Amino acid sequence: MDLRVFLASLAAAAMAVSAPFTPLRAAPAAASGSPSPRAAVGASRELLARPPQLDRLDNGLTIVTLPMPGAGTVAYYTLVRAGSRDEVEPGKSGYAHLFEHLMFRGTPKMPAAEYERRMQSMGADNNAFTTPDFTLYVPTIPKEVLADLVPVEAERFAHLDVPPPAYRDETGAVLGEYNKSFANPARALDEALLGVAFKTHTYGHTTLGTRRDVEAMPAAYEYSRAFFRRFYTPDDCTIFVVGDFDRARALDLVRASYKDWQGKRVATEVPAEPEQREPRATSLTWRGPTTPRLAVGYKIPHTGASIRDAAALAIVSALAFGSSSELYQRLVVTEQRVIDLASDPDDVLHRDPGLFRVDARLKPSTPFDDVVRAIDEALAKIARGEVRPDRLEAVRAHLLNDAALELKTPTAVAIRLAVWTAVTSDVHAFEAYGHELGQATLADVARVAGAYLIPARRSVATLASGVKK
């Protein structure tokens, strides 16, 4: 499953969910006296009603707990901080995603059919997804069966053992997923943008890997076993327990079930991406009829470098390209030259320097260069400080309120904690992000737009139909 798809499903589900837990609260009033320039701009907001708590076992496994009394369910997520960025060996892309599949294939003590039977008997909603920076396993269960789930999850993480026939079957399924995915022009455009934007860093290939590498997977059984030993280790994994549970009892369960899991993470030497100093571009011709598509990426620092910058970039995303933005209203609504235009604030999340993305689908008569120029101009206006204070306040409030609406369920809270922990190594980073969103100033958004979202740091990929009308 793709992270964007998962987050979108959470947002949609939140519209229909009500829970007694209150996820968003106002921060305490500031002490009397003159406020700081940043504090004067907006009211500080805390996205979580209570902070998560962190414990660590002797083997290095980290457990993050956040009770939500009355929720009725528990999200029991396992974060493995290995994604496609860790696929540094030539010819070995796509293995983080492959293990998203293999982890459901069982152990000698608990074969795949038995694992599936147990999960179904618990009524578990069970899935996983892979990103460039991490892989996340996301079972959610009724609160009554937490004691049944914990040893089952511990068994597969400590003792996964996929026999060669099952391995070959799963590599065939992954190739089928690759073929299905890349029958979509949007996937091909993603691959093209990453390929032109990153010359040395492993962000240059998608989480699915390259076709050649995926086709070679069936013959790499021993390599896959080594991959598991390198990255599925307790010292670089984090369990998130969020929902309706007793914290002391949950910690006892985890300690008892995972105490024998051993291993040390092998550090990945990811090649650093050289500084980009001029615009880059590539173009694709799609073999069949399709809507013209455009993907633009600007190089931005890694999220952990500055949570303040990450919050400001998320605001720029909404200011410049949200449905109420001047550019969207002009190109999509009034002139109708563009079918849709979007930039996802979550795209600011990267463990290493990554891309701030803008995507568009165009009417066939609209030149790509016109839209790229309009995107650059919209960002340049923000960099010059040409944003009304009331507009900034409206966008900031919208982002915070969207987060509040989303964070009604254990699933939504667990996913946000896991994603931010994965890219920053800090379980409290999501809380810091909420604070920075509430405090971002016009100067903050102008600064990040002027420093990072400029033509010299821009890569463009375009896709057009090769079918002549």
N, C-alpha and C positions, 0 to 999 in steps of 0.2 A: 504494500500500500504506500502511496505517496504522502509525504507530510502535508502538502497543501490540501489534498483531498481529505485527510484526517481532520485537519483543523477546520475546514469548511463544514464537515459533518458535525463537528462539535458546535459550531456557531448556529447551524440550523436546528440542532436538537435543543439548544438552549432556549430558543423561541417558544418551545412548548413545555418546558420543564419549570416546575416551581419547587423550591426546597426551603426548609426552615433555616438552613445555614445562610448567614449573610456574608457574602464574599467581599464586599467593598465597603469601606468606611472612610469617613473623613478623619484626617489626622488631628491630634489635639491642637487646640489653639496655641499660637506662639506666645511667648512671654511678652509682656509689655515693653515698648521701646520701638525704635525705628527699625522697620524691616529691611532685610538685605535687598539689593536690586533684583535678585532672582526670586526671592520669596514674595516680593510685592506683586509679581505677575499673576500667579494663579494659586489657588488653594492646594496645599499638598494633599495627595490621596494615597491611601494604602490599599493595594489590590487584594490583600488577604486579611481576613479578620483576625488571624493569629499567625505567628511565624512558624515555619516548619522547624522540626527538631532533628538533630543529626547525631547518629551513633555509629561507631565503627568496631567491627569484630577484629580479633587478633590476626586473622588472615588478610586484613585490609578491606574487606567488604564494607561498603558504606550503606547505612539504612537511614532514609529520610522519612519521618512520620508526620502526618498532619491529620488529626481527628476532625471529622465533621459529624457531630452527633445528630442522629435523626435522618441521615441520608439514606440508610437502608442498604447501601451497597459499599463495596470496597474496591478501589482501583489498586491493583498490586502489580506495579510496573517494574521491569528490569531494564536499566540503561546500560548498554555496552558501548563504550566510547571508541568504537571502531566503525568507520564508514568508508566510503570510496576514496577519501583522502589518504587512507592508509594503504591503498593498493599501489605501492611504489615499484614493485618488480615489473619489468617489461613482460607483456603477455599475460598478466594476471589481474586484469580489471574485472569487476563484477562479483568478487568473492564475498564481500560484506553482504550484498543482496542475496547471494546464494545461501548464506548461513541463516538469513531470515527464514528461508524455506527449510533447511536441514534441521533447524532446532525443533521442528515438530515431528522428527522422525524417530524419537525415542532412544532408549538405552537398553542394555542387556537385561536389566532388572525390570524395566518398564517399556516394552516395545510400543511402536507408534499406535497400534490399535488400542492398546491398554491406556496410553496417554489420552487419546481421543475419547475413549469411553469414560474415563474419570472426569475429564473436563465437561463433557455433556451431562454427567450425573450431577455435577455441581451447578449446572445452569450458567456456566461461564460464557461471557462474551469475550472471545479470545482472538487476538490478531497480533500483527507486528508490522513495522515499516523501517525502511533504511533511508538514510540521508547521506550526503557527503561526509558529515561529521560524526554520525553515530547510528546505532541500530537500537530500536526500542521495542520491547515485548510488552503487550498491553492487555492482559486479562483483567476483566472486571467481573466481580462475583457478588452474590447475595452475602450479606454480612455473616450469616450463620455458618458458612462453609470455609472461612478463612483458615481454620486449622487443618482442613483437608487439602487446601490448595498449596500451602507453603512447602510441605515436603515434596509434592509433585514437581513444583518449579525448581526446587533445589536439586532434585535428581537429574533433571535434564541439563542444567547448567554445569553441574559437576561431573556428569558421567555420559554425556552424549557420545554415542558410538553408532555411526551410520554404516551398515554393511555395504559393500560395493554395488550389489544390484539396486538397493534403494538409492544410493548416491547417483547412479546412472539415470534412474527414473527421474530424480529431482532435477538433474542438469537438463534433461529433456524438457521438463516443465518450464524451467527458466528460459530456455531457448524459445519455447512457444510464447512465453510472456514477452520476450524481447521482440519477436516478430510481430506480435499483435500490437505492441506499443509503438513500434516504429512504422506501422502502417498509418499512424496519425501524423500529419505534417507538423503538429505542434512539437512532438518529440524530436523530430528531425531538426527543427529550428533550435530547440534547446541545445542539442549536440553541437550544432554549428556555432552558436554563440559561445559556448564554453571553449570550443576548440580554437576560436580566434582570440578570445580574451586571455587564455592562460597558455603560455608557451612551455613552462617547465613544471608548474604545480599540478598536483593530481586533481585539482578542481577542474582540469581540462577534459575529463571524461565524466559521463553521467554515472549514476549509481548502478544502472543496468550493465555498464561496461561496454566494450566494443564488440561488434558482431564476431570478429575473429577470435577474441578471447572467450566469448561465451560458447562458441562452437568447439573450442578446445577443452572445455571443462571436463567432459567425460573421461579424458585420459589423465586428469590431474588429481586423482583420488588422494595420493599421499600428500600432495601439496595442500589439499583442503584440510587434512588432519593436522598439518603443521600450522595452518592459519588459525584453527580453533585453539590450539595450545598457546599460540602467541597472543591472542587478543581476548579470549574468553577466560579471563582470570579475575579473581575476586578483588584484587587491589585496584582495578580500574573499572569496576562495575558498581552501580548504585541501585538499590531497591527503594522504590517509592511506595509507601503505604498511605493511602489517602482515603478517608471515608469514615464509615460507622464502625469503629473497632475500639478495643481497649488497648492502649499503647503498651503497657507493661506486658500484657499477654502476647501481643504481636511480636515484641522484641524477644521474648522467651522462645517463641516458635522459630523465629529466624535464626537465633543463636544455635538452637538444637539441630536445626535442619542443615545449616550451611557450614558448620564448624570444620567439616572434613574437606571442604573445597579448597584446593591449593593451586598455586601457580603465580608467576610474576609476569606482568605485562612487558612485552618486548617493545622498546621505544621505536617509533616510526620516524625515520629520517626523511621527512617530506621536503623536497627541493623548494627553496624559496623562489617566489615569482619575482623577476626583475621589475623595477619600477616602469610603469607605462608612461610614455612621454608624448605620444601622438595618437590620433584617432586610428582605429582599425575597423575593417569591414569585410564581410563575406556575403555571398549571395547563393541561394539554392534555387533550382528549377524543379518543381514537383512534377512527377510523371503523369499525374492525372489532374482533373479539374479541382481547384481549391481556391479559397479566399486568400488574397495576398496577406501575408503576415510579416510583422516587424518585431524584433526583440532588440532592446538597447540595454547595455550594461555599463555602469560606471564603477571603477575600482574604489572600494571603500575599505577602511581598516577592519581588523577583526573585532568582534563585539566586545571582548574583554578589555580592549585597549581603552575604551571609554564608554561607560553606560550612558553618560550624558550625550555623547555623540550619537549613540544608537537610538536614543529617544528622539533627538532632534531630526535624525534621518527619517524615522518613522513618521514624524509630523510633516516633513517635506513631502514624503510620498503621498500623504492624504491631501496636503495643500495643493500640490501641483497636478495630481492625476485622479483624485477622488471624483465621484459623480457630480459633486457640487462645485468642482473647480472651474475656473475660467476657461482653461484649455479644453476640458471635457465638454463643457457646455457649448463651446464654439465648434469644435471639430465633429462631435458626435450628435449633438442636439440641433444646433442651428444650421451649420453648413452641411451636415450629414455626409461628410467626406470620409469619415472613419466609423466603422461599425461598433467597435468597442476599444477602450483605452483603459489600462489598469496598471497599477504598481502596488504590490503587496507589502505593507509595513513589516511583515514577518521576514521579508527577504533581507533585512539588515542583520540577520542572525548568522554569524559565521565564526568558526573556530580560528580560521586563518583569514587574511585579507581576501574579501570576496567581491560580489557584485551587488549593486543597487540596480534593480531591473525595472524596466518599463516595457510593456507588451501592448501591441495593437493589431487589430484586424482592419484592413483598409477596403474601401470601395475600389474596384478595378481601375477606375479612372484617376485615383489619387496617387501622385508620385511619392515614393518612399522618402526621397530627400526633403519634401515639404514637411512631412511629419517629424522627421528627425530634427529639422531646423526649428519647428514649433516646440518640440520638447526641450531643446537647448535654450530657447528663448524663455520658456516658462521657468526653468531652473535659474537662469541668469537674473530674472526679475527678483526671485527670492534671494539670491546672493547679494543683490543690490539693496536689500531691505525693503522692497516694495510690496509689503504685506500689511494689510490693515490690522491693528491690534484686535479688533473684534473678530476678524476672520481667524486669526491664530487661536483665540480663545474658543471659538466654536469648534475648530478642528480638534484641539486638545481635549475638549469636553467629550466630543464624539468618540475619540479613541478610548478614553477612560470608561465611558459608559458602555461601549461595546465590550470591553474587558469585563466589566461588572456583570453584564447580561450573560456572557459566556461562562463565567466562573460560578455556576450554580451547582455543578455536579462534581463528584470525586474524579471522574474521568477528565474533565476539563482542567481542574486544578493540577492533577498529576502530570498531565501532558505539558502544561506551561512550566512547572517546576523542572521537569526532566529536560526539556529543550534548552532552557536557560542554563541549567547546570552543565549540560553537555558542551555548550559552546564557550562557557566562561570558567568552568571548574568551581563555581560558587553557587551553593544552594540558595543563597539569598539574593542572587542577581535579579531575579524577576521582581522581587520587592523593590530593589533599587531602581529598576526600570520604571515601575509605576510612579515612584517619587519623582524621578527626572522628567517623566511626561508632564506631571503637574507643575513643574517648575521651569520648563523650557521657555526661553525668551525669544523675541524677534532676533536678537543678536546671535543666539545659539543656532537658529535655523539658517540665518544668513551665512554664518561662518561655515557650517558643514557643506552647504550648497556651493559656496565659493571655493572651498578647499578641495572637495572631492567630485562634485557633479559637474564636471567641466569637459569640454571636447577632448582635451589631451588625455583624459582617463577613460574615454568612451570607446566601447566596441559595439558594432552593429551587425546584426544578421538579418537578412531578408529572405523571404520565400515567396515565389510566384508560380503560378501554374504554367506548365509547358504546353498546355492544350490551347490551340488557336481557335478562336470563335469564327 
